């Protein structure tokens, strides 16, 4: 995307033109979501755990029940739309649709032609960023993704950015790990550091007041930061999660990772010199406290989108991108068989689960013996680790080949 503040805000438009653009975004998002359903259909029941918890919250959002009563945005919206209980899966489907509509709109704002923006939207739809949440029905992640991307889209407007961060925090507090990245994007768009720091501080204060209010009115004690600090995974547990993250990226994003490699090698990553370090630094730091790596890996959708925009600017780039997209759909279908117990990660997750049980790595994890767990996992999965390293070497090579062969001038 253009780094200028004006481009960040998007081109000027009239009300009728904007309505037309939004209708087009909604239509393309619907088509992309329908096509992605040919690879991974959506389950129609909330998944056990967090999905069922949020679905139950939707019936009475202000009862402050469940493990995460402070994550009220999704259940509250579902309640307002009449999508509580057995219909909560429709709200989850709608969040996927919203994410894809925002992807298309951001791609257009970044200068992509309609065809290129549609390809980028379909790419996100066919990767784990959407497909995962057809299995983890009810999770709030795609709503968080949409709000995070929208904050980047509106990065020239300080109030909009930080209001979106606050809204996203009400869906999941993980957004604060990406606050330094958004702070940097605001500075790139012309923001003053002290004003942005004050705005971020105000958001944090409002959110903390909300947490205190919920804790005071919840019928049972709520999970707070102390619960996460009690299960720190540093250093070995976190390192194991980082390795799992790299493997899951291969499974969930497949050949499209070559576009990310192309952007890295050509310096076209789209969010500033320090943007990648701040974004991935925020993502990696989450695994100091939490282990849901099969969800966290999907934050790669945003760097993939930003890398895709310059790649799709030329006719040759669009043709290559379409081929990579087809290969990604085929590999995703092959690695994610549609079985009754289908789960994010597909065959990779099944392999890790089986190997972890046989090697005793999971037993060591349960006992918080993370160094022993890491050693057992390396011993059990060394062929998989070598294969992953080879796959990344091939993707890096492919990124270089794409850089030299995609000769059509890129915007």
Secondary structure by P-SEA (a helix, b strand, c coil): ccccccccccccccaaaaaaaaaaaaaaaaaaaaaaaaabbbbccccccaaaaaaaaaacccccccccccccaaaaaaaaacccccaaaaaaaaaaaaaaaaaaaaaaaacccaaaaaaaaaaaaaccccaaaaaacccaaaaaaaaaaaaaaacccaaaaaaaaaaaaaaccccccaaaaaaaaaaaacccaaaaaaaaaaaaaaaaaaaaaaaaccccccccaaaaaaccccaaaaaaaaaaaaaaaaaaccccaaaaaaaaaacccccccaaaaaaaaaaaaaaacccccccccccaaaaaaaaaaaaaccaaaaaaaaaaaaaaaaaaaaaccccccccccaaaaaaaaaaaaaaaaaaaaaacaaaaaaaaaaaacaaaaaaaaaaaaaaaaaaaaaaaccccccc
